[in-house]
């Protein structure tokens, strides 16, 4: 599964790459379509749930009677349906919102642990995490999933002589997480590094840095193989735990908070 955003339009997509001779691949597709669809949906439970709910809503079977689902099951179905629908339809540009003010989040670090969720728009992070070369620097910080958020600014502090790692802000999206912005730290960077400033995201170079719909948390993650060098000659390789405990000095995140208005 992958998450993409262009401007104010968001989309969650899934695909499977098949490699081989054209004639063989074309021949396999004649009777493997259902199999391929199943593999994709198993890898993306939110999309699978959306498809099942959508089909159930459009299915009318007067010959079958069954016990009505519980209120909890109905609520979960509606929440899942609304979550994936808002992404597939890019509803931020189609719905009305009211600004509720700003929310400031200041982090000072947490106990070291690896990211537990798969990122659906940064596959390299997933590879680094599977190799034990990724660490959560700060968070997760809980958000109200009923509201929408834009990142006004985001910065963190890291020892100046640390390089060779990437640091990024990620938002929780269902069972996954989505990269909002990230930068690779080169040698001699400033101690305070900005991922996002008002009006510009330094990864996407866009003016709007939107968190995905029904996002309930954000987290700051570092990945790679850190180097410590004061003169670019005598390099020391701290562990990710040492990086977090000795060289990471906190983060500042400012969110613009919105509320969806009913039609």
N, C-alpha and C positions, 0 to 999 in steps of 0.2 A: 504494500500500500504506500501511496505517496500523497503528500499534501502540497498544494500549490496555491499561491495567491498573486494576482496581478491587479494592482490598484486596490479597489474595494471588493473585487470578486474573488471568492475562495472556492476551491474545488478539491475534493478527495477522490483520487483515482487509484485503480489497481490494474496490473497487467502481468503477463507472463511471457518471457522471452524464449523463443524456440530457435535453436541453431541447427542447421543441417542443410542438405541439398534441397533446392526449391521443390522438386517433384515429391520428395519424401514428406516434407513438412506439409505441403498442400494435401497430400493423400491422407495424412494422419488427421487433419482437421475435419475431414468429412464425418468421422464418427467419434471424435474426441471433444466436441464442443462442451458437452455437459460435464465431462471430466475436468476440463480446463477451468470452467466456471466454478466448479466445486473447490478446486485447489485455491483459486483466487479468493473466494469468499471465506474459506477456512482461515486464510491468513489475515482477513480483515473483518473481524466480528461485527463492527459497527455497521459496515455496509451490508453484511449478511442479514443483520437484524432489520435494517431499513427495508431490504428487499422482502423479507418475510412479512413484516408489518404491512407494507404497501400491498402485497398480494392478498393478505387476509382482509384488508379493508375493501378490496374490489371483488372479493369472492362472495357470491351469494349461493348458498346451498340450502334450499328449502326442504330437502329430504333428510337432512342430518340435524339432529337435535343433540345438544351437549350442554353441560353445566356452564353458566356464564363465568368468565374469568373473574378473579378477585379484583378488588379495587387497587391493590398493590400492583398486580400484574398489568392492569390497564394503565396505571400511572407510569410504570417502567416502559411500557410500549410507547406511550405518548412522548416520554422524555427522549427515548432513543430516536424515535421518528423525527422529532423536532430538531434534535442535534444534527443528525446527518442531513436532513432536508435543508437546514440553514447553510450548511457548507456547500452542498450540491447546487443550491440555487443562488448562492452569493447574496443572502438576504440583507446584508448591511446597507446596500444601496437601494433596497426596495422597501425597507421599513423605516419608521420614524423613531427617533431617539431623543431623550432629554438628558442634558448634561447634569450630573449630580455633584460635580466637584472633583477634587484630586485626592488620591490616596498615596501617601508616602510609605515606602518600605525601606528600612535600614537593616542590613544584615551584618553580622559580625562573625559568621562562620558557624558550622555545626560539626558534629562528629563525622569523620571521613566515612563515606560509603559510595558504592558505585551506582550509576544510574540504573534503575530497575525497569524503566519503560522503553519500548522501542521508539526511536525517532522516525517519523514518516516523511521528513524532508531533508534529512542529513544521514545518508546511509554510511558515510565514513565514521561517524560517531558510533554507530552500532558495532562496526568492526572493532574499533578501539576498545569499546566497552567489553566486548566478548573476549578480548585479549587481556583484560584487567588493566587497561591503560586509560581509564576515565574515572573522574571523581566528582562528586557534588561538592562545590565550594560553599554554597549557601542555599538555604531553603530545605524543604519547600515552604512557600508562603501561601497560606490559604486565601482564596478569593471567593466572592459570591457568584456562583455560577448562573444566577438569574439575571445578571447585569453584563454589560459589554465594557470592554476596556481598550484604551489606546495607550501605548507607551509614550509618555512625554519626554522622559530622559532616563538614561541608564548608564551608570559608571561603576567601576570597581577599582580597588587599589591592590597592586601586586609589586613585589620587590623589583627594582629597576634592572637588576642583573639576571632576572629569570627570562628565558626565551625558549623557543622550540615547542610551545604549547598553544593550543587554541582555547579560547574562553567564550562561552556563549550563554545567552538568555533563552530559556525554553519554557513553553507554556504547556500545561496539562490539557489534553484533549481526549476525553473518554479514557480508554486504557493506554493511549499513546501519549507522546509529547511532540511538540512542534517547535522547531528552531525559529526564534524571532530575529535574532541578530547574533553575530559572532565575529571575532577577529583573531588572527594569528599574531602572537607576541614575538616581535623581532628583537634583536639585541639593542640595548640602549633606549628602550621605550620609556615614556614618562611613568611615574609611579601611579598616577591616576589615569586610567584608560576609559574613554567613553565609547560605548557601543552605539548609543543613540543620544542625540541632542535634539532639542525642539526643532522640528522641521526637517530632520535628516536621519536616516538609518544608514550607518556606515557600511553595512553589508549589502543591502538592497538598493541603496541610494534613493529610496523613496521618502516622501514627506510623511506618510502615515505608517505607523507600526502597530497594527491591529492584533490583539489577541484573539484566538479562535472562539467561536460561540460556545457558551456553556463551559468556558474555562474555569476550573476551580483551584488553580494553583500555578505558581511560577517557581523556577529553580535556576540557579547559576551552576554551570558545569564546565570543567576543564578536561581536556583530553590531549594525548600525545606523549612525548618523552621529554620532560623538562631538562634544560641545561641551566647551570648557574656559572656565570663567568664575569669577572670584573674587567678583564682586559682582552677577551676573545681568544686567549691562549690556554690558560689553565682552566679547563672546564670540569665541573663537578656535576654529576647527575643525581639530584635529589629524587627520592621516591615521591609519588603523588601525595602520600600522607604527610611527608616532610614539607612538601610544597604548600599544602593547606595550612599546616600548623605553624610554619615559620615565615612564609613569604606572602601569604594572602592576608590583606588588612581590611576587608569589609567591602560592602557595596551600598549604593544608593539608587533606588528605583522610584520613579514618580509616574503614577498612572492617572490618566483621565478616565473618570468613571461615568458610564451612561446607563440609562434605563430604557428598555423597549416600551414604546407606547402602543396600547391596543388600538386597533382600527375602529 
